[in-house]
Amino acid sequence: MSLIKSISGIRGTIGGKVDENLTPLDVVKFSAAFGTLLQTNKNKKNLTIVVGRDARISGKMVNSLVCATLQGLGINVIDLGLSTTPTVEIMVPELNADGGIILTASHNPKEWNALKLLNEKGEFINSENGADVLKLAADGNFNFAKVDDLGTYEINENAFDIHIQQILNLPMVDAEAIKSRKFKVVLDAVNSTGGIAIPMLLDKLGCETIKLYCEPNGQFPHNPEPLKEHLGDICKLVKEEKADLGIVVDPDVDRLALVDENGELFGEEYTLVAVADYLLKNKKGVAISNLSSSRALRDIAKKHNSDYFASAVGEVNVVNLMKEKNAVIGGEGNGGIIYPDLHFGRDSLVGVALFLTHLAKENKTVSELRATYPSYFMGKKKIQLTPEIDVDSLLTKMEKEYQNEEVSTVDGVKIDFENNWVHLRKSNTEPIIRIYTEAFSQEEADNLGDKMIAKIKSLI
């Protein structure tokens, strides 16, 4: 089965059987469920939903189904067309809409698509509403509008301009400082909508942009997840062009990876670290990431006499903790920057603007800036268990085993040792414990993972 229904949305592979893959019937059913939920919760007529999509091949078809279904419920649709996840998030409140739907499977391969659901603030719906959508979709008890009450449809082509202008208006974005450096930038947008939006932003910041895979046709030239093993082409091109840096975004432009002037990866974990360094240097406050993100962010916060807190894994959890702690900056170690002065969502565009401001003001090269941060290395392993083993009980035993260390049970079990850490999380779908580690060398991080696997086996 390649249809995954969760409280944050629905995603799956295009084609195949209903309820097993993301078919047109599944798209209609889920769109109708979300529209019905908003009608029930809002208890008002003339609801408006903003819809936007990334450039994947199935996007136009899925978009047509979603928009027509919402109109069929009597809901007005504002279609942004080709867009980015953060742009849709910004446009929902900007247009006084009642919700939003983003059509993107993020970093998943081209055969995937998904519906991500937003509330009236342009933020992902909460777990309670997500559960209600799943129930409504399963029941299929929809009440569609009569012909005189069908929803309207309009296209809005100003979204990128509005998003970029809001970024340029931020006090912490210094466009003049960036322009003075005349940065030469190579951009890999994996043939999706970042190829439209990021060059528009870079142009406003006075940068020269060399485009690599910026044709928004959905034909991903490499695996769209911005990891080291997928980014050989941009690393080579940055060196050939003698560029100042490379910028990599995923298909829906909510993850940002950077390449230094030598064609070396800055490190996805360090996108957030660098932006936090700049912001906390200018405003003491709180930084937030999740439990599986690098300790480097905690170190930077400490350097600026600021506080650091870690949430459970997942963007919604990061956002909730950011609101609770009134954070200056937050995000995830996968290159997701959440800057609350703009909006509560991962946003590569604001990440680019803040990073370039920092780089310009420090008057350093990207590699020189990276050298100012502590170097950590991460390891990721997993241990396969038999279905009859009680994973929760095992994690409780691990917690007791290391009770004299700094232990968090917010999300699985995280053990903070003096010079490294390990985070143990159970899979929601199979009998697996995922093991994330971080240390001062790759060997040490991998060894710590192996040590934890041996310890878990000894407790079974």
C-alpha positions as CSV (number, residue, x, y, z in Angstrom):
1,M,0.0,0.0,0.0
2,S,1.3,3.4,-0.9
3,L,-1.5,5.6,0.6
4,I,-0.6,7.1,3.9
5,K,-3.4,8.8,5.8
6,S,-2.3,10.9,8.8
7,I,-3.5,13.8,10.9
8,S,-1.4,16.2,8.9
9,G,-2.7,15.1,5.5
10,I,-2.8,12.4,2.9
11,R,0.0,11.2,0.6
12,G,0.5,8.4,-1.8
13,T,1.6,7.3,-5.2
14,I,-0.5,8.3,-8.2
15,G,-2.5,5.6,-9.9
16,G,-3.6,2.1,-8.8
17,K,-6.5,1.1,-6.6
18,V,-8.8,3.3,-4.6
19,D,-7.8,3.3,-0.9
20,E,-4.4,1.8,-1.7
21,N,-2.8,4.6,-3.7
22,L,-3.5,8.3,-4.3
23,T,-6.3,8.0,-7.0
24,P,-8.7,10.7,-8.2
25,L,-11.4,9.2,-5.9
26,D,-9.1,9.5,-2.9
27,V,-8.2,13.1,-3.8
28,V,-11.9,14.0,-4.1
29,K,-12.9,12.2,-0.9
30,F,-10.1,13.9,1.2
31,S,-10.8,17.4,-0.3
32,A,-14.5,17.0,0.5
33,A,-13.7,15.9,4.1
34,F,-11.5,18.9,4.7
35,G,-14.0,21.3,3.2
36,T,-16.8,19.7,5.2
37,L,-14.8,20.1,8.4
38,L,-14.2,23.8,7.8
39,Q,-17.9,24.3,7.0
40,T,-18.9,22.5,10.3
41,N,-16.3,24.4,12.4
42,K,-16.8,27.8,10.9
43,N,-20.6,27.6,10.7
44,K,-20.7,30.3,8.0
45,K,-21.4,30.6,4.3
46,N,-18.9,31.7,1.6
47,L,-15.9,30.0,2.9
48,T,-12.6,30.5,1.0
49,I,-9.7,28.1,0.6
50,V,-6.4,28.9,-0.9
51,V,-4.8,26.1,-3.1
52,G,-1.2,25.9,-4.4
53,R,1.0,23.2,-5.8
54,D,4.6,22.3,-6.5
55,A,5.6,21.4,-10.0
56,R,5.3,17.6,-9.9
57,I,3.8,15.9,-13.0
58,S,0.5,15.0,-11.3
59,G,0.0,18.4,-9.8
60,K,-2.3,19.9,-12.4
61,M,-4.6,16.9,-12.3
62,V,-4.7,16.8,-8.5
63,N,-5.2,20.6,-8.4
64,S,-8.2,20.3,-10.8
65,L,-9.8,17.6,-8.7
66,V,-9.3,19.5,-5.4
67,C,-10.6,22.9,-6.7
68,A,-13.7,21.4,-8.4
69,T,-14.5,19.3,-5.2
70,L,-14.3,22.4,-3.0
71,Q,-16.5,24.4,-5.4
72,G,-18.9,21.5,-5.4
73,L,-19.3,22.0,-1.7
74,G,-20.0,25.7,-2.2
75,I,-16.6,26.8,-1.1
76,N,-14.8,29.6,-3.0
77,V,-11.3,28.7,-4.3
78,I,-8.3,31.0,-4.8
79,D,-5.8,29.1,-6.9
80,L,-2.2,30.2,-6.6
81,G,-1.1,27.7,-9.3
82,L,2.6,26.8,-9.1
83,S,3.6,27.9,-5.6
84,T,5.7,26.8,-2.6
85,T,4.6,25.5,0.8
86,P,5.6,28.7,2.7
87,T,4.0,30.9,0.0
88,V,0.6,29.2,0.5
89,E,1.0,29.5,4.3
90,I,1.6,33.2,4.0
91,M,-1.3,33.8,1.5
92,V,-4.0,32.1,3.6
93,P,-4.1,35.0,6.2
94,E,-3.1,37.5,3.6
95,L,-6.3,36.8,1.6
96,N,-8.4,36.3,4.8
97,A,-9.1,32.7,3.8
98,D,-10.5,30.1,6.0
99,G,-7.9,27.5,5.2
100,G,-5.4,26.2,2.6
101,I,-4.4,23.1,0.8
102,I,-0.8,22.5,-0.4
103,L,-0.4,19.9,-3.1
104,T,3.1,18.5,-2.6
105,A,4.8,15.4,-1.5
106,S,7.7,17.5,-0.4
107,H,11.0,15.5,-0.9
108,N,9.3,12.3,-2.0
109,P,10.0,11.1,-5.6
110,K,7.9,12.2,-8.6
111,E,5.3,9.4,-8.4
112,W,4.1,10.7,-5.1
113,N,1.7,13.6,-4.4
114,A,0.0,14.8,-1.2
115,L,-2.6,17.1,0.3
116,K,-1.3,19.2,3.2
117,L,-4.0,21.0,5.2
118,L,-3.8,24.5,6.7
119,N,-6.0,26.4,9.1
120,E,-7.0,30.1,8.8
121,K,-3.6,31.2,10.2
122,G,-1.8,29.4,7.4
123,E,-0.5,26.8,9.8
124,F,-0.9,23.0,9.7
125,I,-4.2,21.8,11.2
126,N,-4.0,20.3,14.7
127,S,-4.2,16.6,15.5
128,E,-7.8,16.9,16.6
129,N,-8.9,18.4,13.3
130,G,-6.7,16.0,11.4
131,A,-8.5,13.1,13.1
132,D,-11.9,14.6,12.2
133,V,-10.8,14.8,8.5
134,L,-9.8,11.2,8.5
135,K,-13.2,10.2,10.0
136,L,-15.2,12.3,7.6
137,A,-13.3,10.8,4.6
138,A,-13.9,7.3,5.9
139,D,-17.7,8.0,6.4
140,G,-18.1,9.7,3.0
141,N,-21.2,11.4,4.1
142,F,-20.9,14.7,2.2
143,N,-23.6,17.2,1.4
144,F,-22.7,19.0,-1.9
145,A,-24.1,22.4,-2.9
146,K,-27.0,22.9,-5.3
147,V,-26.2,24.6,-8.7
148,D,-27.0,28.1,-7.6
149,D,-24.7,27.8,-4.5
150,L,-21.5,26.4,-6.1
151,G,-18.3,28.0,-5.0
152,T,-16.4,30.6,-7.1
153,Y,-12.9,30.1,-8.6
154,E,-10.2,32.7,-9.1
155,I,-6.5,32.6,-10.0
156,N,-4.1,34.8,-8.0
157,E,-0.7,35.4,-9.6
158,N,0.7,37.8,-7.1
159,A,1.6,35.4,-4.3
160,F,5.4,35.2,-4.9
161,D,5.6,39.0,-5.1
162,I,3.7,39.4,-1.8
163,H,5.8,36.7,-0.1
164,I,9.1,38.2,-1.2
165,Q,8.0,41.8,-0.3
166,Q,7.1,40.6,3.2
167,I,10.6,39.1,3.5
168,L,12.3,42.3,2.3
169,N,10.2,44.3,4.8
170,L,11.7,42.4,7.8
171,P,14.0,44.5,9.9
172,M,16.5,41.6,10.2
173,V,16.9,41.3,6.4
174,D,19.4,43.8,5.1
175,A,19.0,43.9,1.3
176,E,21.6,46.7,0.9
177,A,24.3,44.8,2.8
178,I,23.6,41.8,0.6
179,K,23.6,43.9,-2.6
180,S,27.0,45.3,-1.7
181,R,28.6,41.9,-1.7
182,K,27.3,41.1,-5.3
183,F,27.0,37.4,-4.5
184,K,27.2,34.9,-7.3
185,V,24.9,32.0,-6.5
186,V,24.2,28.6,-8.1
187,L,20.7,27.4,-7.5
188,D,19.4,23.8,-7.7
189,A,15.6,23.8,-7.5
190,V,15.2,20.1,-8.6
191,N,12.9,21.3,-11.5
192,S,10.2,22.5,-9.2
193,T,8.8,25.8,-8.0
194,G,11.9,27.0,-6.2
195,G,13.2,27.6,-9.7
196,I,10.6,30.4,-10.0
197,A,10.5,31.8,-6.5
198,I,14.2,31.8,-5.4
199,P,15.6,33.6,-8.5
200,M,12.9,36.3,-8.0
201,L,14.2,36.8,-4.4
202,L,17.9,36.7,-5.4
203,D,17.2,39.3,-8.1
204,K,15.7,41.7,-5.5
205,L,18.9,41.1,-3.3
206,G,21.2,42.0,-6.1
207,C,22.7,38.5,-6.6
208,E,23.8,36.9,-9.9
209,T,21.9,33.6,-10.2
210,I,23.2,30.6,-12.2
211,K,20.3,28.2,-12.6
212,L,20.7,24.4,-12.3
213,Y,17.5,22.3,-12.7
214,C,15.2,25.4,-12.4
215,E,12.6,24.4,-15.1
216,P,9.4,23.8,-13.1
217,N,8.4,20.7,-15.1
218,G,8.4,18.1,-12.2
219,Q,11.0,15.9,-13.9
220,F,13.3,15.6,-10.9
221,P,16.9,15.2,-12.2
222,H,18.0,13.5,-9.0
223,N,16.4,12.3,-5.8
224,P,14.7,15.4,-4.5
225,E,15.7,15.1,-0.9
226,P,18.6,17.6,-0.4
227,L,21.2,15.2,1.0
228,K,24.9,15.0,0.2
229,E,24.6,11.9,-2.0
230,H,22.2,13.6,-4.3
231,L,24.0,16.9,-4.8
232,G,27.1,16.2,-6.8
233,D,26.1,18.3,-9.8
234,I,25.7,21.6,-7.8
235,C,28.9,21.0,-5.8
236,K,30.8,20.7,-9.1
237,L,29.1,23.7,-10.7
238,V,29.8,26.0,-7.8
239,K,33.5,25.3,-8.2
240,E,33.4,25.6,-12.0
241,E,31.6,29.0,-11.9
242,K,33.7,30.2,-9.0
243,A,30.5,31.1,-7.2
244,D,30.2,32.4,-3.7
245,L,27.7,29.7,-2.7
246,G,25.2,27.2,-3.8
247,I,21.5,27.0,-2.7
248,V,19.5,23.8,-2.8
249,V,15.8,23.5,-2.1
250,D,13.4,20.6,-2.2
251,P,10.3,20.5,-4.5
252,D,8.0,22.6,-2.1
253,V,10.8,24.9,-0.9
254,D,10.6,24.4,2.8
255,R,14.0,22.8,3.2
256,L,17.2,24.7,2.5
257,A,20.7,23.3,2.0
258,L,23.8,25.3,1.3
259,V,27.1,24.6,-0.6
260,D,30.3,26.6,0.2
261,E,32.5,28.2,-2.4
262,N,34.7,25.1,-2.5
263,G,31.8,22.9,-3.5
264,E,31.5,21.4,0.0
265,L,28.2,21.0,1.7
266,F,27.6,23.5,4.6
267,G,25.5,20.8,6.3
268,E,21.7,20.8,6.4
269,E,21.9,20.9,10.2
270,Y,23.9,24.1,10.0
271,T,21.4,26.1,8.0
272,L,19.4,26.7,11.1
273,V,22.6,27.1,13.2
274,A,23.9,30.0,11.0
275,V,20.6,31.8,10.9
276,A,20.1,31.5,14.7
277,D,23.7,32.8,15.2
278,Y,22.8,35.9,13.3
279,L,19.4,36.5,15.0
280,L,20.5,35.7,18.6
281,K,23.6,37.9,18.2
282,N,21.2,40.8,17.6
283,K,18.3,39.8,20.0
284,K,18.8,37.6,23.0
285,G,15.9,35.0,23.2
286,V,15.0,31.4,22.7
287,A,16.0,29.0,20.0
288,I,14.0,25.8,19.3
289,S,14.7,22.6,17.3
290,N,13.6,19.0,17.7
291,L,15.2,16.3,19.7
292,S,16.9,14.7,16.6
293,S,18.5,18.0,15.6
294,S,22.2,18.9,16.2
295,R,23.5,20.0,19.5
296,A,25.2,22.9,17.6
297,L,22.1,25.0,18.0
298,R,22.2,24.7,21.8
299,D,25.9,25.7,21.7
300,I,25.1,28.8,19.6
301,A,22.2,29.8,21.9
302,K,24.5,29.4,24.9
303,K,27.2,31.6,23.2
304,H,24.6,34.4,22.9
305,N,23.3,34.0,26.5
306,S,20.1,32.7,25.1
307,D,18.0,29.6,25.9
308,Y,17.5,26.5,23.9
309,F,14.7,24.0,24.1
310,A,13.9,20.8,22.1
311,S,10.5,19.6,21.0
312,A,9.2,16.2,19.8
313,V,10.0,15.5,16.1
314,G,7.6,17.1,13.7
315,E,7.0,20.6,12.5
316,V,3.7,21.1,14.4
317,N,5.6,20.2,17.6
318,V,8.4,22.6,16.9
319,V,5.8,25.4,16.2
320,N,3.8,24.7,19.4
321,L,7.0,24.9,21.5
322,M,8.1,28.1,19.7
323,K,4.8,29.7,20.6
324,E,4.9,28.5,24.2
325,K,8.5,29.9,24.7
326,N,8.0,32.9,22.5
327,A,11.1,31.9,20.4
328,V,13.2,34.2,18.2
329,I,14.0,31.3,15.9
330,G,13.2,27.7,15.4
331,G,13.2,24.9,12.9
332,E,14.4,21.4,12.2
333,G,17.8,20.0,11.4
334,N,16.7,19.1,7.9
335,G,17.2,22.7,6.7
336,G,13.8,23.9,7.8
337,I,13.9,27.5,9.0
338,I,10.9,28.8,11.0
339,Y,11.1,32.6,11.6
340,P,8.0,33.7,13.6
341,D,8.4,37.4,12.7
342,L,7.2,36.3,9.2
343,H,5.1,33.1,9.8
344,F,5.1,29.8,11.7
345,G,6.2,27.5,8.9
346,R,9.4,26.2,7.4
347,D,10.5,28.7,4.7
348,S,13.5,28.5,2.5
349,L,13.0,32.0,1.1
350,V,13.3,33.7,4.4
351,G,16.2,31.3,5.3
352,V,18.1,32.5,2.2
353,A,17.5,36.2,3.0
354,L,18.6,35.8,6.6
355,F,21.6,33.7,5.8
356,L,22.8,36.1,3.1
357,T,22.4,39.0,5.5
358,H,24.5,37.2,8.0
359,L,27.2,36.3,5.4
360,A,27.3,39.9,4.2
361,K,27.6,41.4,7.6
362,E,30.3,38.9,8.8
363,N,32.2,39.7,5.6
364,K,33.3,36.0,5.4
365,T,33.2,33.3,2.8
366,V,30.7,30.5,3.4
367,S,33.5,28.1,4.4
368,E,35.0,30.7,6.8
369,L,31.6,31.1,8.4
370,R,31.1,27.3,8.7
371,A,34.5,27.1,10.5
372,T,33.2,29.3,13.3
373,Y,30.6,26.7,14.3
374,P,31.2,23.5,16.4
375,S,31.6,20.4,14.2
376,Y,29.4,17.5,15.0
377,F,28.7,14.4,13.1
378,M,25.4,12.5,13.0
379,G,24.7,8.8,12.7
380,K,21.4,7.1,11.8
381,K,20.8,3.4,12.5
382,K,17.8,1.2,13.2
383,I,17.2,-2.1,15.0
384,Q,14.6,-4.5,13.6
385,L,12.6,-6.3,16.2
386,T,10.1,-9.1,16.1
387,P,6.4,-8.1,16.2
388,E,5.8,-9.7,19.6
389,I,8.5,-7.5,21.3
390,D,7.0,-4.6,23.4
391,V,8.9,-1.6,22.0
392,D,7.6,0.8,24.7
393,S,8.7,-1.5,27.4
394,L,12.2,-1.7,25.9
395,L,12.5,2.1,25.7
396,T,11.4,2.3,29.4
397,K,14.2,-0.1,30.2
398,M,16.7,2.0,28.3
399,E,15.5,5.1,30.2
400,K,16.2,3.3,33.5
401,E,19.5,2.0,32.3
402,Y,20.7,5.6,31.8
403,Q,18.8,7.4,34.6
404,N,22.0,9.0,35.8
405,E,22.4,10.9,32.5
406,E,20.3,13.7,31.2
407,V,17.3,11.9,29.8
408,S,14.2,13.2,27.9
409,T,11.1,11.2,27.2
410,V,9.2,13.9,25.3
411,D,9.6,11.8,22.1
412,G,10.9,8.3,22.6
413,V,14.1,8.4,24.8
414,K,16.9,10.8,24.3
415,I,20.1,10.4,26.3
416,D,22.4,13.4,26.5
417,F,26.0,12.4,27.5
418,E,28.7,15.0,28.1
419,N,30.2,14.8,24.6
420,N,27.5,13.1,22.5
421,W,23.9,12.0,22.5
422,V,21.6,9.3,21.3
423,H,17.9,9.5,20.5
424,L,15.8,6.3,20.3
425,R,12.4,6.5,18.6
426,K,10.0,3.8,17.7
427,S,8.5,3.6,14.3
428,N,4.7,4.1,14.0
429,T,4.4,1.5,11.2
430,E,6.8,-1.4,12.0
431,P,8.6,-3.0,14.9
432,I,11.7,-0.9,14.5
433,I,13.6,1.4,16.9
434,R,15.3,4.3,15.1
435,I,18.6,5.3,16.6
436,Y,20.0,8.8,16.0
437,T,23.4,9.8,17.4
438,E,25.7,12.8,17.3
439,A,29.3,13.1,18.3
440,F,32.6,15.0,17.5
441,S,33.5,12.4,14.8
442,Q,31.6,10.1,12.4
443,E,33.3,7.1,13.9
444,E,32.3,8.0,17.4
445,A,28.7,8.7,16.3
446,D,28.5,5.3,14.5
447,N,30.1,3.5,17.4
448,L,27.6,5.0,19.8
449,G,24.8,3.7,17.6
450,D,26.3,0.2,17.6
451,K,26.7,0.3,21.4
452,M,23.0,1.2,21.8
453,I,22.0,-1.6,19.5
454,A,24.0,-4.1,21.6
455,K,22.5,-2.7,24.8
456,I,18.9,-3.0,23.4
457,K,19.6,-6.6,22.4
458,S,20.9,-7.4,25.9
459,L,17.6,-6.1,27.4
460,I,15.3,-8.2,25.2
